[in-house]
Amino acid sequence: MQHRIILGTLLAGMLLGLAACGEDPGTRAVTGGLLGAGAGAGVAAVTHGKPATGALIGGGIGAVGGALTAR
């Protein structure tokens, strides 16, 4: 169990490092959505949830966050 938590934390940290990719709001929304979907699925799998639900929620939050944080 501890191994999964460490792996999930490392994965989330790497994904957050890539979150700044993209220049315009559309690109940032797409990349944010993809990163959020991956992170949401990973966290749901580690916490014994449903990865598809985690991907949907994470993707939605990532897309909105990416679009709102455009420079």
C-alpha positions as CSV (number, residue, x, y, z in Angstrom):
1,M,0.0,0.0,0.0
2,Q,2.8,2.4,0.9
3,H,4.4,1.7,-2.5
4,R,1.3,2.7,-4.3
5,I,1.0,6.0,-2.4
6,I,4.7,6.9,-3.1
7,L,4.2,6.0,-6.8
8,G,1.0,8.1,-7.0
9,T,2.7,11.1,-5.3
10,L,5.7,10.9,-7.7
11,L,3.4,10.6,-10.7
12,A,1.3,13.6,-9.5
13,G,4.5,15.7,-9.0
14,M,5.7,14.9,-12.5
15,L,2.3,15.8,-14.0
16,L,2.3,19.1,-12.2
17,G,5.7,19.9,-13.6
18,L,4.2,19.5,-17.1
19,A,1.1,21.6,-16.4
20,A,2.7,24.8,-17.7
21,C,2.8,23.5,-21.3
22,G,0.9,25.5,-23.9
23,E,0.6,29.1,-24.9
24,D,-3.0,29.8,-25.7
25,P,-6.1,29.0,-23.7
26,G,-7.2,26.2,-26.1
27,T,-3.9,24.4,-25.9
28,R,-3.6,24.8,-22.2
29,A,-7.2,23.4,-21.8
30,V,-6.4,20.3,-23.8
31,T,-3.1,19.6,-22.1
32,G,-4.6,20.4,-18.7
33,G,-7.5,18.1,-19.4
34,L,-5.2,15.2,-20.5
35,L,-2.9,15.6,-17.5
36,G,-5.9,15.9,-15.2
37,A,-7.5,12.8,-16.6
38,G,-4.3,10.8,-16.2
39,A,-3.8,12.0,-12.6
40,G,-7.5,11.4,-11.7
41,A,-7.4,7.9,-13.0
42,G,-4.1,7.2,-11.2
43,V,-5.3,8.5,-7.9
44,A,-8.6,6.6,-8.2
45,A,-6.8,3.4,-9.0
46,V,-4.4,3.8,-6.0
47,T,-7.3,4.7,-3.6
48,H,-9.4,1.7,-4.8
49,G,-11.9,4.0,-6.6
50,K,-13.2,3.9,-10.2
51,P,-10.4,5.0,-12.6
52,A,-12.9,6.1,-15.3
53,T,-14.7,8.3,-12.8
54,G,-11.4,9.8,-11.6
55,A,-10.4,10.4,-15.2
56,L,-13.6,12.3,-16.0
57,I,-13.4,14.4,-12.9
58,G,-9.7,15.1,-13.2
59,G,-10.0,15.8,-17.0
60,G,-12.8,18.3,-16.4
61,I,-10.9,20.1,-13.6
62,G,-7.7,20.1,-15.6
63,A,-9.3,21.5,-18.7
64,V,-10.9,24.3,-16.8
65,G,-7.8,25.0,-14.8
66,G,-5.6,25.0,-18.0
67,A,-8.0,27.4,-19.8
68,L,-8.2,29.8,-16.9
69,T,-4.5,30.0,-16.3
70,A,-3.5,31.0,-19.8
71,R,-1.0,33.9,-19.9
